Structure formats: structure tokens, C-alpha cells
Amino acid sequence: LDGGIPDYIVPTTASDNKPPSYLKWQDTAPPETPSNWTFTKPQYCNMCDTCHQKWLQSAPTTSMKNTTEKIIVHYHLQHNAGTNFFALAHAFTPCATRACWQIHKHCLISYNEEVEAENIRSNYYQHGVQYVSYENMLPPRFPLPFVSESAREGLFFTIIMRDPMKRLITWLRQLQKYPGMMATTKKEVGAPPNFFWSEMEGNRGVYKRENLNVRWLSGTLDDVTPDHVNIAKCRLQLFDLVIVDTTYDAAVKEVICPLNNWQGLDEHGRCNGTQTPNHTAKKPDPLNETDSHFVGAWIERLRPSFELYDYARILSSLQLKERGVKDVPELNEVPSYIETLARYTDLKLNTPKESLVSLKNIDKFHPPKEFCDSLKKVWVSNADEVPYVNGIGTIGKGRIFTSHG
């Protein structure tokens, strides 16, 4: 079998007045905001009230141009080491949101990137919130990361992406931990296949979907199309730092810690010898005794995520080198889809040279430039309208939200 990169068709661009269909969201009307919609202090703040008052005396008040500090804006894809990253930020920042809550006006207050950005900066000026973590499926029109220089002022956008199969295994362990979420209430070997079929039959939700990384970055609740993969890729290009599981240590030690001059040890030794989050150490693989046909089916269904992950691996390596990091982990050039198939099944796939995951082949992985340009035009021109989002801490009723995940 040929394990080459799928040929994606460049879709027609949007007209000046109407966004393309793949940028539409299930609920286009803004949610009804609470009458007392104001900022509420996040649960995870390090500062006592007295400490906060002292911090305010030296904090910037109107512009990030007057400080070298950066506000880290992280996009937390579930089960992609975002909790570990939050723990790092929480140890060194005045105040951090583990998941920014729309209902508390931490984020998601406007489709307009300038308004959204100013809210983030204002929360930093007034409350010391220096780490903002979005943990929701993004409506396709929502601009994250921001596009314009004015909106990005003082902000540093990050994202972490794990190997899709490792993320799936973490997900399946979570399902076994909460057996009532599965098609069967028994912790048995047949659970992964049962859940596979239950999803095929329509048992779905924002936190239960396969290809979560692609879906959350593109905002699709239906089948993943080439357009959605390209939307996700276009978003990835806008992050200041893309981190993958293999580059986590280098990224944190050489970029994140120096960014705001985080020094010294916290209780876990972060910023002085970080350790890559290990979600699978000494834990049995729930797929080990599962029929290889089902495993192969899962891998095939995750193919869009494998493609996105390989692109993230290339971007991460490139960005770290551009920032002067010397000990960047060497890229494994075998496409993750092919490597995973070989690990779980007896299939042997040949990888054409042009499909190898390498900096030399980055143009093969890039989304079409004209496609990304059309998206950016939409993202920078949104009206000041509150986005309807489903999930943790949102104003929407969460019809497609399911607990745990």
C-alpha cells in the first residue's frame, strides 16, 4: 500500500459578503448573555488580595508595549498535555485560567479579534491573568490565534499536540474509568470496539469524538472533510509556538521559561529540567487484546489527525530552530499513520520520499496559501458579536456537551 499524503482539493474562496459553508456553526445566533456579565476571578490564582494590590502598582495599565512580559494564550486540546502545561504556568504567573470560562468573561466574549484581545489584556492589567487557556471546540469563524498585529500585541499563542493514537488510548482509559459513559457498563476487552460502533451509530458529542484535534481546531461536528483539515492547519500556522510530545522538554526549557524570565524551582522542578508528560508509563494499552481489525479501523478513522500531527511536528521543529534552540529533537520522518499501522497490525507500508515528515518536505504538508488567506480575511473582519460555544464554562446550554470525555 502507498502511504502518501492525500491530495486535497482547494475549495472555492468565500465571497466578500458570505463566508463559505465550512465556516458556518450550528448555532449562528449569539447566546443570551447574563445581565450581570462581569469578570469573575479564576479559581486558580496565586495572589492573595493584598498581593494583588501590590502587583497592580507595578503592572502595565493600558498597553503591552511598555513591558517585556507576555500573556500566554494556550489552546488546550483535551488529553494533549494541556493540564501539565497549565501546572507549569500556574507555578509562575500571578493568575492563570485552567480553562477560561466564557460565563465569567475570561474569554470568548466576541468574534471580533480586537475586542477579544483587549479583554485578555484588560484581565491581565486588572487581575494579573497572565495565562489564558481556551478549552473548547472553536466555532469556525472564531479567530484563534488572532491574525492582526494589533490584536496579537503582548500575547504569545501556544498549542500542544500529542500523537493521535496515544491521545485515543488516554481517552479509552478515561472511558474505562467512567464505565457508564461506554456502550457497555463492563470493563472488558470488547469496550473499545463497542465504543467504536456506538460512535458510528451517532452517539457523539464535543468531548467524545474521534479526530478531536482536527474537529476542535476546525469546528466541525459532522464528518471531517479536507476543508476542515486545512482550517486546522491554517490555525496551526498562526501559533507562536507549536509543541508536540517529542519537543515538549525543549520548548518549555528553551522558549517558555525564558519568555517571561521564569527562574528557579517549583515543587516539581519545572523550568530547571522539565520532564515530558508521560500519559502511558507503566499502564497497559487497552487495545492490546482488541481485534486488530478494530484497531486498524480506529487508525484509519484517525487519519486526518495523523496528518495534522505530522504537520505540527514539522512546525514545532521549524519554530524551535528559528528561535535558536540548538538541541531540537530529531524528526522521525516516518509518517505517524504508517508507523502506527505497523505497530498494531501486520500491514507494511512503503513511504515515498516526498511523503517523509521532514523540513525539506514542509511544502507538501502546508495547506493551500489562498485557502488560509481567505480564512484570515474572515477572521479579521468579524463583527463584535458574542460567539455561541458549547462546553466547559460557556453561556450556551451545551446541547452537545458531555461530561468527562
Salt bridges, closest charged atoms under 4 A:
ASP27 OD2 - ARG399 NH2 2.97
GLU118 OE1 - ARG121 NH2 3.39
GLU135 OE1 - HIS76 ND1 3.54
GLU199 OE1 - ARG301 NH2 3.41
GLU210 OE1 - ARG209 NE 3.55
GLU210 OE2 - ARG215 NH2 2.79
GLU210 OE1 - ARG301 NH2 3.25
ASP240 OD1 - ARG152 NH2 3.19
ASP266 OD2 - ARG270 NH1 2.59
GLU267 OE2 - HIS268 NE2 3.76
ASP291 OD1 - HIS293 ND1 2.74
GLU300 OE2 - ARG303 NH1 3.93
GLU307 OE2 - LYS233 NZ 2.75
ASP310 OD1 - ARG313 NH2 2.91
ASP363 OD1 - HIS366 NE2 3.93
ASP373 OD2 - LYS369 NZ 2.74
GLU385 OE2 - ARG141 NH2 3.67
